[in-house]
Amino acid sequence: MQLPLLPPFEPGSVWLVGAGPGDPGLLTVLALKALSEADAVVYDALVDERTLKLARPEAILEFAGKRGGKPSPKQPDISRRLVRLAREGKRVLRLKGGDPFVFGRGGEEALALVAAKVPFRIVPGITAGVGGLAYAGIPATHRDVNEAVTFITGHNVSGEVPDNLDWPALARGAPVLVFYMALKHLAQIRDRLIAGGRDASEAAAVVSHAATDRQRTITTTLARLVEDTEAAKMEPPALVVVGPAVRLASGLDWLGAMKGRVLDPDPLKLKARREAG
C-alpha cells in the first residue's frame, strides 16, 4: 500500500497526538509515523499499552498520566518537560488518549509551546465520546433518534462538578448527552439532570475502558444509573451516556456479537412508530 507524502517530524519539535480511545487499530497514519520516529514519547494514563509497543525501541518513554485521586504530574510541569525535551533537539511525541483538543488539555500544552517558541503539530485522534461509544454499539447520532449530541466533562479544573453549566438548559437540550470522566460525581450529575427536567426513566449507559480488552458496558435508566453502576462495580475511565441512542446498543453491539451475544434486529422500531403517527 502506497501512503501519501507525510510531513517530516523535525528534531526540536513537538507533536501533540491523539491515540484514540484504546484500540491501536484506531490510530491515524500520522500517529503511527510519530511513534515510529519520536525520540521521546510523553504519554498519558489512558494510552493503551499496545500502542506504546509501537514506539521505536530507542525512544524514551515518559509517563505523564493524570488519574483522579492518585498522585499525578502537574500540568505546568508536563508542559515544561515538553519544552525542555524539544530544546534538547529531540523529536517529542506528546501522546494523549482520545483527541488532544477534546477534554485532553492539548490546548494548554500547545499554548505553552507557543510561548516557548517551540514548533509543534496537532494530530487529531478519535475521541472516546465517538469511537468509544461505537465499540459499545451506541451511535453518537442516529437520524431516528437525535439531531444533536452534547459532550460534557464530568468535572471542572478543580475536580468538582462544573458549576458554570446551565443544568436545566442542558437537561432539556440535546437528546443525547455524553459525559466524560463522570463516575466520581455521578449522583450529583443524575440529580441535576432530573431536577432540570430530564425524564428519570430515560435510557442511560456506562461504558468502562472503552475500545480496550477490558471494555464493559451496562445499560439502565437515568433514575437507576448510580445504583446499577455501583452494583456492577464499573471502573474509570468511563463514559456515561443518557438518551434514546442507548437503546440501539442491543441491536448494534457488534463487539458482543463477535463473542456470541444475540443482537436485537430492531431495538427501537422508530420508523414504525413514526409512520403510525
Buried (B, 14 or more C-beta within 10 A) or exposed (E): EEEEEEEEBEEBBBBBBBBBBBBBEBBBEBBBBBBEBBBBBBBBBBBBEEBBEBBEEEBEEBEBBBEEEEEBBEBEEBBEBBBBBBEEEBBBBBBBBBBBBBBBBBEEBBEBBEEBEBEBBBBBBBBBBBBBBBBBBBBBBBEEBBEEBBBBBBBEEEEEBBEEBEBBEBBEBBBBBBBBBBBBBBBBBBEBBBEBEBEEEBBBBBBBBBBBEEBBBBBBBBBBBBEBBEEBEBEBBBBBBBBBBBBBBBBBBEBBEEEEEEBBEEBBEBEEEEEEE
